[in-house]
Amino acid sequence: MKTLYLKMLTSFTLILVSFNIAIAQTYFRFALNNNCKYKTDSDFKWIGKCKNGYAHGFGTIYWCDKNGNKTGNKYIGNVWYGKNQGYGIQYYSDGSIYYKGYWSNDKKNGQGTIYYSNGSKYVGNWENDNRSGYGEYYWSDGSYYKGKWSNDRRNGYGKEVSASGTVYEGYFENGKFIGSSSTTFSYIASDKYGYATLSSGQTSYWKYYVPANTMGVFT
């Protein structure tokens, strides 16, 4: 009985913690250096104008630790009543760019570029913080993908090129290339063509190219 009580208490505590985190993510806090409010989950300083008690217009957000010291993370751009709106650039703590592009209602919307900490980057369209529409993804090893996205994943017609030159061209669904069954190819600069059926029932054309003197695995 005691064990059951402890489990229930732990679960309830986790629910409360999750609830508090959710509140923090949508909470309008006051800037440490003035009475302007901004939507964020941590302390900050706002250098810019206020309107009706909110950070408003072009300015800079400096995020701070619990002692009020700047962490290095910052946002420079347009703010509309305490939310990111329009063009703005967000920076990592080391000063490098995290995201530069357009925002709407505090979310990435429209054209923008995000630089991931692993060296990869995405350049293209955004919809409510999700990669959507046409976009290009570049891996740090030189591989890249150019094509359609939806729900933050590769969906639709696109072309992926590996660092070795192997090409996958055709339709992607949920990040996966749609082609024939798994086959291993060892060609001398040869192409492979075919058709595949998408989950929607449509038939898609695909192309697979292996550069000379290489081995590729088609999945």
Secondary structure as the mmCIF struct_conf table of DSSP 4:
data_model
#
loop_
_struct_conf.conf_type_id
_struct_conf.id
_struct_conf.beg_label_comp_id
_struct_conf.beg_label_asym_id
_struct_conf.beg_label_seq_id
_struct_conf.end_label_comp_id
_struct_conf.end_label_asym_id
_struct_conf.end_label_seq_id
HELX_RH_AL_P HELX_RH_AL_P1 LYS A 2 GLN A 25
TURN_TY1_P TURN_TY1_P1 THR A 26 THR A 26
STRN STRN1 PHE A 28 PHE A 30
HELX_LH_PP_P HELX_LH_PP_P1 ALA A 31 ALA A 31
TURN_TY1_P TURN_TY1_P2 LEU A 32 ASN A 33
BEND BEND1 ASN A 34 ASN A 35
STRN STRN2 LYS A 37 LYS A 39
BEND BEND2 ASP A 41 SER A 42
STRN STRN3 PHE A 44 ILE A 47
BEND BEND3 GLY A 48 GLY A 48
STRN STRN4 CYS A 50 LYS A 51
TURN_TY1_P TURN_TY1_P3 ASN A 52 GLY A 53
STRN STRN5 TYR A 54 ALA A 55
STRN STRN6 GLY A 57 CYS A 64
TURN_TY1_P TURN_TY1_P4 LYS A 66 ASN A 67
BEND BEND4 GLY A 68 GLY A 68
STRN STRN7 LYS A 70 TRP A 80
TURN_TY1_P TURN_TY1_P5 TYR A 81 GLY A 82
STRN STRN8 LYS A 83 TYR A 91
TURN_TY1_P TURN_TY1_P6 SER A 93 ASP A 94
BEND BEND5 GLY A 95 GLY A 95
STRN STRN9 ILE A 97 SER A 104
TURN_TY1_P TURN_TY1_P7 ASN A 105 ASP A 106
STRN STRN10 LYS A 107 TYR A 115
TURN_TY1_P TURN_TY1_P8 SER A 117 ASN A 118
BEND BEND6 GLY A 119 GLY A 119
STRN STRN11 LYS A 121 GLU A 127
TURN_TY1_P TURN_TY1_P9 ASN A 128 ASP A 129
STRN STRN12 ASN A 130 TYR A 138
TURN_TY1_P TURN_TY1_P10 SER A 140 ASP A 141
BEND BEND7 GLY A 142 GLY A 142
STRN STRN13 TYR A 144 SER A 150
TURN_TY1_P TURN_TY1_P11 ASN A 151 ASP A 152
STRN STRN14 ARG A 153 VAL A 161
TURN_TY1_P TURN_TY1_P12 ALA A 163 SER A 164
STRN STRN15 VAL A 167 GLU A 173
TURN_TY1_P TURN_TY1_P13 ASN A 174 GLY A 175
STRN STRN16 LYS A 176 PHE A 177
BEND BEND8 SER A 180 SER A 181
STRN STRN17 THR A 183 PHE A 185
BEND BEND9 ILE A 188 ALA A 189
STRN STRN18 SER A 190 THR A 197
TURN_TY1_P TURN_TY1_P14 SER A 199 SER A 200
BEND BEND10 GLY A 201 GLY A 201
STRN STRN19 THR A 203 VAL A 210
TURN_TY1_P TURN_TY1_P15 ALA A 212 ASN A 213
STRN STRN20 GLY A 216 PHE A 218
#
